Amino acid sequence: MKILTTQTIGLLQKIAADEEPAIEDGARLLAQAAIGDGRIWLYGSGELDAVAATALLGPDPLPKAKRMEPTATSDWRETDRALLFARFSNDCEAIRLVEQLQAHGVDAVAVAALVKDDPGLADIATVFIDSKLSRPLVPTEDGRRIGMPTIITASFVYYGLRVLLDEILSEYE
């Protein structure tokens, strides 16, 4: 537990230090939809759908948010924005969605761990936020590693975006 706790706290501190400018940019981009006539489309790949659910149903829901239905592209408008969560930046489904969104004029904020040899989302998203979680955190006695808290890091980024978005919206009022 001590290793997991120490590693997780260190990871969150690294996200806060290194990704603050990207989180600020992401919040400003999402604010465009929240202030204007747009919607914020949410998508979470695999287990990260939990973060999209939190943004919709949790105690601090994202304003004007809707769950993204990848086949409902006719619902997307240029005034919309999207927030996508994936485990890694080379997630094929998330990349495909960002490309589809961009074809409809929708800017996207993507949150994932950067894969250096295959940056994918980092290259195509309007704003990319690196979740920094590229491998499990806890070494085992047999040499493996376990403990990859993807939902924790993605939730941390979500709440960073949400807090800044709230500040932007309160200044706008």
N, C-alpha and C positions, 0 to 999 in steps of 0.2 A: 504494500500500500504506500509505503514511504517513497519508493522509486516512482510509482505511478503518479502520486501527488506532486512530487518535485518536478517531474518531467512535464506534466500537464500545465502546471503553473508557469514553468519556464516557457513553454510553447505559447501560452496566452500572452505573456509579457512580450515575447518576440513579435507576435501579431500586432499588439498595441503599438510597439515601437516602430516596426518596419512598415506596417500597412496603414497607418493613420492617414496619410495623404490620399490613398486610394479609397479608404472608407469615407472620407470627406467628399471626394468626387462622386462616389456612389450615392451618397445621401442627397447630394445636389441634383444628380440625375433623376433619382426617384421622386424628389420634390417637384420636379417639372410636371409629372403626371398628377401628383397629389394636389397641387395648387391649381392646375389647369383642368382640362376636360378629359384627361386620360385616366387609364387604369394601370395598376401595377400587377403584371402577371407573374405568378410564382410557380417555380418548378424545383423539385428536389429529386435527384437521381438516387434510386435505391433507398437505402436507409435514411438519406438526407431529405426524403419527403417529410420526415418528422419536423424538420425546421420550417418547411413550407406550411405544414399544419399549424405549427406554433404561430407563424406570422398571420395566419387566418383566424385561428381559434383561441390563441393563448391570451394571457392577461394584458399584453401590449400589442394588439393587432395592428398590422400595417394599414393605413388608410387607403381606401379605394383598391384594395387588393382582391384578386380573384385567382383561383387555381387555374393554371395553364392546362388546357386540353390540347395536346400537340396536333390533333387533327382539326381543330376549330380555327384554322388560320384566317377565315373570313371575318372573325371577330376582332382581329388585331388592327389597330389604327396607329397612324404616325404620332399621335399625342400620347400613346401608351408607352410604358417602360416595362422592362422585365427584370426579375431577380431570380437567378438560377444557382443552385447548389449542386456540386458534384464532388465525388471523392478526389478525383485527379483531373488535371487540366486536359488530358487526352480522352476524356469520356466522349465516346462517339455520339451518343444520343444528345448530350448537352451541346456539343459542337453543331450537330444538325439543326437543333432548335434555334441556336443563336443565328445561324445562317438563314433560316426561314424567317425569323423575326426581322433581321436586317433587310431582307428582300421586301418586307412590308413596311419598312421605315421605322421599325421599333428598336430603340437602343436598349442594350442589355448590360446589367451588372452580373458578372459571374464570380462565384466563390468556389475555389478548389485548390488543392495542393499542386503547385507548379511542378510539372515533369519537364526537366531541363532539355532532354533530347526530343521531346514531343509536346511543345507548349500549347498547341491547340487553342483552347479558350483564351489564353493569355494574349494570343495574337489577334483574335477576332472580336472579342467582347469590347464594348465601348469602355467599360471599366472592369479591370480584373483585380480581384483581391485574393492573395495567396494565403491559404489556410495553414500553410507550413507543415502539415502533417503528412509527410511522405512515407513513413514506415511506422510499424508498431513501436511503442515506447519502452516496453519492459523486457529485458533479456531474461531468458529462462536458463535453467541449469544445463539443458541439453543443447544450448546454442541458438535456439529459435528466439523469436521476439513475439510478444503478444501485447494486446492492449492498444487499440487504435481508436481513440475517442473522437471519431469524425463528427458526431452530432454535437459534442461539446465545443469543438473549435468553430464549426459552422454557426452554432447558436451564439457564440461569443461575437462573431462578425455580425450576425443579424442584429443583436442588441446594440452593437456599436453603430450600425446604420440607423437603427430605430431611434436611438437617443439623439443623434445628430439631425435626423429628419424632424424630430419633434422640435428641436431648437430652431431649425429653418422655418418650419411652419408657424411657430409662435412669433418669430420676427416678421413674417409676412402679414400676419393679422394686424 
